[in-house]
């Protein structure tokens, strides 16, 4: 685990979008190897984060409940805790002496909210006030001017691997061909570092993506967990690609991806709102799975060869396109270290768990879990309509009414099929990425 004084501990991390949290029940989360319970303290109207362990018998408080008084109650023996982590009730005790002991208290982490996210400070709560939240300055200045699409996913690789991947702009035409890239737009990528230091770095790609058709792209890495690309497509919009990489445990992190647009006209912003969020998330999954399997493999090879300290020896960084990757690893080797030090990565996963979507996203997403529930209700309804319509068509014989019933049956069958297809996509991805599909144009 990272040392108490490391930048990884002295930082705020997003742990959830506020819209996905349920204020009526506790939620578990793991941050830098620490198991947390997130819960809403309704009296002050504040989200809390505690160590997810009851001081009595060490069971997870996240399996408890919020009681009638709005306090966190342990599921094992009913010990109760207020928003400061102090024990307010021990049902088995006579008087208040046991509850007054510091040994009955929970460890409380500092929390804050901003730009739709819940943040938790990974170090001692007393140090949190001196560290600013990692927010996007352009959104803070003019929030009403931006249309923002959000997604998240628990990924089977380290936070540093995620940051390395999203800072690497040159992989997009190849890895993401047929999703958000095209092979024919690949070319020399001459990245320039404009600043660097212990707090991160900035850079510029003068030509920009797609052979300059989208304009110059600026990149910022705000250590240890935030990066963004920023470009202005003239006549269309200013476009950001924002990634937060929250370390969970060795070989696992939570990605928060944000796509803010500041359109030059009102129509694109209105059209963006028409697409259900859960359908947008399905498309985001496909892009993430373009490189998920080989990144999971790659970080194990890099660790075997010495990690960040050995990057230049292990990898042939032959062109300016690798400058951001090298800068990230220089930051690690220059004193930041890795989020989990030299802790070994877990065993490599097979194809099925690497493509799993339900536990890594759907179950925790309000939009996707709601869609999954509604689609599950729609399928038997569509099946019933199909059977009724077929029966009616058979009863009416050769008639206009029978033809209409067959049309209804066809629509019901299509609805049943599509609902099932979407439910499957909310659970698991495709083993063959679009770039390798036989239907994809080379």
C-alpha positions as CSV (number, residue, x, y, z in Angstrom):
1,X,0.0,0.0,0.0
2,X,1.2,3.6,-0.6
3,X,3.1,5.3,2.2
4,X,1.2,7.9,4.2
5,X,3.2,10.8,2.9
6,X,3.1,9.8,-0.8
7,X,1.2,11.9,-3.4
8,X,-1.1,8.9,-3.9
9,X,-2.3,9.2,-0.2
10,X,-2.3,13.0,-0.2
11,X,-4.9,13.3,-2.8
12,X,-8.7,13.4,-3.5
13,X,-10.2,10.8,-5.8
14,X,-13.7,10.5,-7.3
15,X,-15.5,7.4,-6.1
16,X,-18.9,7.8,-7.7
17,X,-21.1,10.1,-9.7
18,X,-23.7,11.6,-7.3
19,X,-26.5,10.6,-9.6
20,X,-25.6,6.9,-9.2
21,X,-25.5,6.8,-5.4
22,X,-28.6,5.8,-3.4
23,X,-29.0,8.1,-0.3
24,X,-31.2,5.5,1.3
25,X,-28.5,2.7,1.7
26,X,-24.8,2.3,2.3
27,X,-22.5,1.6,-0.7
28,X,-19.1,-0.2,-0.6
29,X,-16.1,1.0,-2.4
30,X,-12.4,0.2,-2.3
31,X,-9.9,3.1,-2.6
32,X,-6.1,2.4,-2.7
33,X,-6.8,-1.0,-1.0
34,X,-8.9,0.6,1.8
35,X,-12.4,-0.8,2.0
36,X,-14.9,2.1,2.4
37,X,-18.6,2.5,3.1
38,X,-20.2,5.5,1.5
39,X,-23.4,6.7,3.0
40,X,-25.6,9.8,3.1
41,X,-25.9,11.7,6.4
42,X,-29.3,13.3,5.9
43,X,-29.2,15.7,8.9
44,X,-26.4,17.9,7.5
45,X,-27.1,16.7,3.9
46,X,-23.5,15.3,3.5
47,X,-22.0,12.2,2.0
48,X,-19.7,10.3,4.4
49,X,-17.0,7.7,3.9
50,X,-15.9,5.4,6.7
51,X,-13.6,2.5,6.9
52,X,-15.9,-0.4,6.0
53,X,-15.3,-2.3,9.3
54,X,-17.2,-2.2,12.5
55,X,-14.9,-1.8,15.5
56,X,-16.9,-4.4,17.4
57,X,-16.4,-7.6,15.5
58,X,-14.9,-6.3,12.2
59,X,-17.8,-7.0,9.8
60,X,-18.5,-4.7,6.9
61,X,-20.7,-1.8,7.7
62,X,-21.7,-1.6,4.0
63,X,-24.0,-4.6,4.6
64,X,-25.8,-2.7,7.3
65,X,-28.5,0.0,6.9
66,X,-29.4,3.6,7.6
67,X,-31.7,3.5,10.6
68,X,-34.7,5.6,11.5
69,X,-32.5,8.3,12.9
70,X,-30.5,8.4,9.7
71,X,-27.3,6.9,11.3
72,X,-25.3,4.0,10.0
73,X,-26.2,0.7,11.7
74,X,-24.0,-2.4,11.8
75,X,-25.8,-5.5,10.5
76,X,-24.2,-7.8,13.1
77,X,-25.1,-6.4,16.5
78,X,-26.8,-3.1,15.7
79,X,-24.0,-0.7,16.8
80,X,-24.8,2.7,15.5
81,X,-22.5,5.5,14.2
82,X,-23.1,9.2,13.5
83,X,-21.5,11.2,10.7
84,X,-18.3,11.8,12.7
85,X,-17.8,8.1,13.1
86,X,-18.7,8.2,16.8
87,X,-20.7,5.3,18.2
88,X,-24.0,6.5,19.4
89,X,-25.6,3.2,20.5
90,X,-24.5,-0.2,21.7
91,X,-27.7,-2.2,22.3
92,X,-25.9,-4.8,24.4
93,X,-24.5,-2.2,26.9
94,X,-26.0,-0.6,29.9
95,X,-25.3,3.1,29.9
96,X,-23.1,5.1,27.6
97,X,-19.6,4.2,28.9
98,X,-18.7,1.7,26.2
99,X,-19.9,3.9,23.3
100,X,-17.9,6.8,24.6
101,X,-14.6,4.9,24.3
102,X,-12.5,5.9,21.2
103,X,-12.2,2.2,20.5
104,X,-15.8,2.2,19.5
105,X,-15.4,4.9,16.8
106,X,-15.1,4.3,13.0
107,X,-12.4,5.9,10.9
108,X,-13.9,8.7,9.0
109,X,-12.4,9.9,5.7
110,X,-12.8,13.4,4.4
111,X,-15.4,13.8,1.6
112,X,-16.4,16.5,-0.8
113,X,-18.6,17.0,-3.9
114,X,-17.9,18.9,-7.0
115,X,-19.0,18.8,-10.7
116,X,-21.4,15.9,-10.1
117,X,-18.8,13.7,-8.4
118,X,-18.3,12.4,-4.8
119,X,-14.6,12.7,-3.8
120,X,-12.8,11.0,-1.0
121,X,-9.5,12.0,0.4
122,X,-7.2,9.0,0.7
123,X,-5.1,10.3,3.6
124,X,-5.8,11.5,7.1
125,X,-8.9,13.6,7.1
126,X,-7.1,16.5,8.9
127,X,-4.9,17.0,5.8
128,X,-7.7,17.2,3.3
129,X,-8.5,21.0,3.6
130,X,-5.0,21.9,2.3
131,X,-5.5,19.9,-0.9
132,X,-7.7,21.3,-3.7
133,X,-10.3,19.1,-5.4
134,X,-9.1,17.9,-8.9
135,X,-11.9,19.7,-10.8
136,X,-11.9,20.9,-14.4
137,X,-11.2,24.7,-14.3
138,X,-13.1,25.4,-17.6
139,X,-16.3,23.7,-16.3
140,X,-16.0,25.6,-13.0
141,X,-15.8,28.9,-14.9
142,X,-18.8,28.4,-17.2
143,X,-20.8,25.3,-16.3
144,X,-23.9,26.4,-18.2
145,X,-22.0,26.5,-21.5
146,X,-21.1,22.8,-21.4
147,X,-22.9,19.6,-22.4
148,X,-21.3,16.7,-20.6
149,X,-21.6,13.0,-21.3
150,X,-20.3,10.8,-18.4
151,X,-19.5,7.1,-17.9
152,X,-17.5,4.9,-15.5
153,X,-16.3,1.4,-15.3
154,X,-14.1,-0.8,-13.0
155,X,-11.2,-1.8,-15.2
156,X,-9.0,-4.9,-14.8
157,X,-5.7,-3.0,-14.9
158,X,-3.8,-0.5,-12.8
159,X,-4.6,3.3,-12.7
160,X,-1.1,4.0,-14.2
161,X,-1.9,1.7,-17.1
162,X,-5.1,3.5,-17.7
163,X,-3.4,6.9,-17.6
164,X,-0.6,5.7,-19.9
165,X,-3.3,4.5,-22.4
166,X,-5.4,7.7,-22.5
167,X,-2.3,9.9,-22.7
168,X,-1.1,7.9,-25.7
169,X,-3.0,9.7,-28.6
170,X,-1.3,7.7,-31.4
171,X,-3.0,4.4,-30.7
172,X,-6.5,5.7,-31.5
173,X,-6.5,5.1,-35.3
174,X,-5.5,1.5,-34.9
175,X,-6.9,0.2,-31.6
176,X,-10.1,2.1,-32.0
177,X,-10.6,1.6,-35.8
178,X,-14.3,1.3,-36.5
179,X,-15.3,2.8,-33.2
180,X,-13.8,6.3,-32.6
181,X,-10.8,6.0,-35.0
182,X,-9.9,5.2,-38.6
183,X,-6.6,3.6,-39.7
184,X,-6.4,5.9,-42.7
185,X,-6.0,9.0,-40.5
186,X,-2.8,7.7,-38.8
187,X,0.4,9.6,-39.4
188,X,3.4,11.2,-37.6
189,X,2.5,12.4,-34.1
190,X,4.8,15.2,-33.0
191,X,4.0,15.8,-29.3
192,X,5.6,18.6,-27.4
193,X,6.0,18.9,-23.6
194,X,5.3,22.4,-22.5
195,X,5.8,22.0,-18.7
196,X,6.5,19.2,-16.2
197,X,7.1,18.8,-12.5
198,X,5.9,16.9,-9.4
199,X,2.3,18.0,-9.9
200,X,2.1,16.6,-13.4
201,X,2.8,18.0,-16.9
202,X,1.2,19.7,-19.9
203,X,1.8,19.2,-23.6
204,X,0.6,20.1,-27.1
205,X,0.0,18.3,-30.3
206,X,0.2,21.2,-32.9
207,X,-1.3,19.3,-35.8
208,X,-4.0,17.5,-33.7
209,X,-6.0,14.4,-34.4
210,X,-7.2,13.1,-37.8
211,X,-4.3,14.8,-39.7
212,X,-5.2,18.2,-38.4
213,X,-8.8,18.3,-39.3
214,X,-9.9,18.9,-35.7
215,X,-7.3,21.5,-34.8
216,X,-4.5,21.7,-32.2
217,X,-4.9,19.5,-29.1
218,X,-3.6,20.4,-25.7
219,X,-3.1,17.8,-22.9
220,X,-2.8,18.2,-19.2
221,X,-2.0,15.6,-16.5
222,X,-2.8,16.7,-13.0
223,X,-1.2,14.2,-10.7
224,X,-2.0,11.7,-9.6
225,X,-5.3,10.8,-11.1
226,X,-6.6,13.3,-13.7
227,X,-5.9,14.0,-17.3
228,X,-7.6,15.7,-20.2
229,X,-7.3,16.5,-23.9
230,X,-8.6,19.8,-25.1
231,X,-9.2,20.9,-28.7
232,X,-11.5,23.3,-30.5
233,X,-13.0,22.1,-33.8
234,X,-13.7,25.4,-35.6
235,X,-17.3,25.9,-36.5
236,X,-18.5,23.0,-34.3
237,X,-17.4,22.9,-30.6
238,X,-14.7,22.9,-28.0
239,X,-14.3,19.2,-27.0
240,X,-12.7,17.7,-23.9
241,X,-11.8,14.1,-23.2
242,X,-11.4,13.8,-19.5
243,X,-10.3,10.8,-17.5
244,X,-10.0,10.2,-13.8
245,X,-8.1,7.0,-12.8
246,X,-9.1,6.0,-9.2
247,X,-6.8,3.2,-7.9
248,X,-8.9,0.4,-6.3
249,X,-6.3,-2.4,-5.6
250,X,-3.3,-3.8,-7.5
251,X,-4.4,-4.4,-11.1
252,X,-7.8,-2.7,-10.8
253,X,-9.0,0.9,-11.0
254,X,-12.2,2.8,-11.6
255,X,-12.4,4.9,-14.7
256,X,-14.5,8.1,-14.7
257,X,-14.7,9.4,-18.3
258,X,-16.2,12.7,-19.1
259,X,-16.8,14.2,-22.5
260,X,-17.7,17.9,-22.2
261,X,-18.7,19.8,-25.4
262,X,-19.1,23.5,-25.7
263,X,-21.1,23.7,-29.0
264,X,-21.1,26.8,-31.1
265,X,-24.8,26.4,-31.8
266,X,-27.7,25.1,-29.6
267,X,-28.9,22.3,-31.9
268,X,-26.1,19.7,-31.2
269,X,-26.6,20.1,-27.5
270,X,-30.3,19.4,-27.8
271,X,-29.7,16.3,-30.0
272,X,-27.1,15.0,-27.5
273,X,-29.8,14.9,-24.8
274,X,-32.1,12.8,-27.0
275,X,-30.0,9.6,-26.6
276,X,-30.7,7.6,-23.4
277,X,-27.7,7.6,-21.2
278,X,-27.7,3.8,-21.0
279,X,-27.4,3.5,-24.8
280,X,-24.4,5.9,-24.7
281,X,-22.8,3.7,-22.0
282,X,-23.2,0.6,-24.3
283,X,-21.2,2.5,-27.0
284,X,-18.6,3.5,-24.4
285,X,-18.2,-0.1,-23.4
286,X,-17.2,-1.1,-26.9
287,X,-14.5,1.6,-27.0
288,X,-13.1,0.5,-23.7
289,X,-13.1,-3.1,-24.7
290,X,-11.1,-2.3,-27.8
291,X,-7.9,-2.4,-25.7
292,X,-9.0,-3.9,-22.4
293,X,-7.7,-7.4,-22.9
294,X,-4.2,-6.4,-24.2
295,X,-3.7,-3.7,-21.6
296,X,-4.4,-6.3,-18.9
297,X,-1.7,-8.4,-20.4
298,X,0.7,-5.5,-21.1
299,X,1.0,-4.3,-17.5
300,X,2.1,-7.8,-16.4
301,X,4.8,-7.9,-19.0
302,X,6.0,-4.5,-17.9
303,X,6.1,-5.5,-14.3
304,X,8.1,-8.6,-15.1
305,X,10.6,-6.4,-16.9
306,X,11.1,-3.9,-14.0
307,X,8.1,-1.5,-14.2
308,X,8.3,2.2,-14.7
309,X,12.0,2.4,-13.8
310,X,12.8,0.1,-16.7
311,X,10.4,1.6,-19.2
312,X,13.1,3.0,-21.6
313,X,15.0,-0.4,-21.5
314,X,11.8,-2.5,-21.9
315,X,10.0,-0.5,-24.5
316,X,11.4,1.0,-27.7
317,X,10.0,4.6,-27.5
318,X,11.2,5.6,-31.0
319,X,9.1,8.6,-31.9
320,X,7.8,11.9,-30.4
321,X,4.4,10.2,-30.1
322,X,5.6,8.5,-26.9
323,X,6.5,11.7,-25.1
324,X,3.5,11.8,-22.9
325,X,4.0,8.1,-21.9
326,X,7.6,8.8,-21.1
327,X,6.7,11.9,-19.1
328,X,4.2,9.9,-17.0
329,X,6.8,7.2,-16.2
330,X,9.4,9.9,-15.5
331,X,6.9,11.4,-13.0
332,X,6.5,8.0,-11.3
333,X,10.3,7.3,-11.2
334,X,11.0,10.9,-10.2
335,X,9.5,10.4,-6.7
336,X,5.8,9.8,-7.0
337,X,6.1,6.0,-7.1
338,X,3.3,3.6,-8.0
339,X,0.0,3.5,-6.2
340,X,0.7,0.1,-4.7
341,X,4.5,0.1,-4.7
342,X,5.9,-3.2,-5.8
343,X,2.8,-5.2,-4.9
344,X,2.4,-8.1,-7.4
345,X,-0.5,-8.0,-9.8
346,X,-3.1,-10.8,-9.5
347,X,-3.2,-13.7,-11.9
348,X,-4.1,-12.8,-15.5
349,X,-7.8,-13.1,-16.3
350,X,-9.4,-15.0,-19.1
351,X,-11.6,-13.6,-21.9
352,X,-14.9,-13.9,-20.1
353,X,-14.1,-11.8,-16.9
354,X,-12.3,-9.2,-19.1
355,X,-15.5,-8.6,-21.1
356,X,-17.8,-8.7,-18.0
357,X,-20.0,-5.5,-17.8
358,X,-22.6,-6.1,-15.1
359,X,-20.5,-6.1,-12.0
360,X,-18.0,-3.5,-13.4
361,X,-20.7,-1.0,-14.4
362,X,-24.4,-1.9,-14.9
363,X,-25.2,-2.8,-11.3
364,X,-23.7,0.5,-10.0
365,X,-25.2,2.7,-12.7
366,X,-28.6,4.2,-12.1
367,X,-29.4,4.5,-15.8
368,X,-28.1,1.1,-16.9
369,X,-29.6,-0.8,-14.0
370,X,-32.9,0.9,-14.5
371,X,-32.8,0.0,-18.2
372,X,-32.0,-3.6,-17.4
373,X,-34.9,-3.8,-15.1
374,X,-37.3,-2.2,-17.6
375,X,-36.1,-4.4,-20.4
376,X,-36.6,-7.5,-18.2
377,X,-40.2,-6.4,-17.7
378,X,-40.7,-5.7,-21.4
379,X,-39.6,-9.1,-22.7
380,X,-42.4,-11.3,-21.1
381,X,-44.9,-8.6,-22.1
382,X,-43.7,-8.7,-25.7
383,X,-43.8,-12.5,-25.7
384,X,-47.4,-12.4,-24.4
385,X,-48.4,-10.0,-27.2
386,X,-46.7,-12.1,-29.7
387,X,-48.6,-15.2,-28.7
388,X,-51.9,-13.4,-28.5
389,X,-51.4,-11.8,-31.9
390,X,-50.5,-15.1,-33.5
391,X,-53.5,-16.7,-32.0
392,X,-55.7,-13.9,-33.2
393,X,-54.3,-14.2,-36.8
394,X,-55.0,-17.9,-36.8
395,X,-58.6,-17.3,-35.5
396,X,-59.4,-14.6,-38.1
397,X,-58.0,-16.6,-41.0
398,X,-57.4,-14.8,-44.4
399,X,-58.6,-11.3,-43.5
400,X,-57.4,-7.7,-43.1
401,X,-57.7,-8.2,-39.3
402,X,-55.4,-11.3,-39.5
403,X,-52.9,-9.3,-41.5
404,X,-52.9,-6.6,-38.9
405,X,-52.4,-9.2,-36.1
406,X,-49.4,-10.6,-38.0
407,X,-47.9,-7.1,-38.1
408,X,-48.4,-6.7,-34.4
409,X,-46.8,-10.2,-33.9
410,X,-43.8,-9.1,-36.0
411,X,-43.4,-6.0,-33.9
412,X,-43.7,-7.9,-30.7
413,X,-41.1,-10.4,-31.8
414,X,-38.7,-7.7,-32.8
415,X,-39.2,-6.0,-29.4
416,X,-38.6,-9.2,-27.6
417,X,-35.4,-9.9,-29.6
418,X,-34.0,-6.3,-29.2
419,X,-34.8,-6.2,-25.5
420,X,-32.9,-9.4,-25.0
421,X,-30.0,-8.2,-27.1
422,X,-29.7,-5.0,-25.1
423,X,-29.9,-6.9,-21.8
424,X,-27.1,-9.2,-23.0
425,X,-25.0,-6.1,-23.9
426,X,-25.6,-4.7,-20.4
427,X,-23.9,-7.9,-19.0
428,X,-21.1,-8.8,-21.4
429,X,-19.1,-7.5,-24.3
430,X,-18.1,-9.0,-27.6
431,X,-15.0,-11.1,-27.9
432,X,-14.0,-9.7,-31.3
433,X,-13.4,-6.0,-31.3
434,X,-14.9,-4.0,-34.2
435,X,-11.4,-3.4,-35.7
436,X,-11.0,-7.1,-36.3
437,X,-14.6,-7.8,-37.4
438,X,-14.9,-9.4,-40.8
439,X,-17.6,-6.8,-41.5
440,X,-15.3,-3.9,-40.8
441,X,-13.7,-2.3,-43.8
442,X,-9.9,-2.6,-43.8
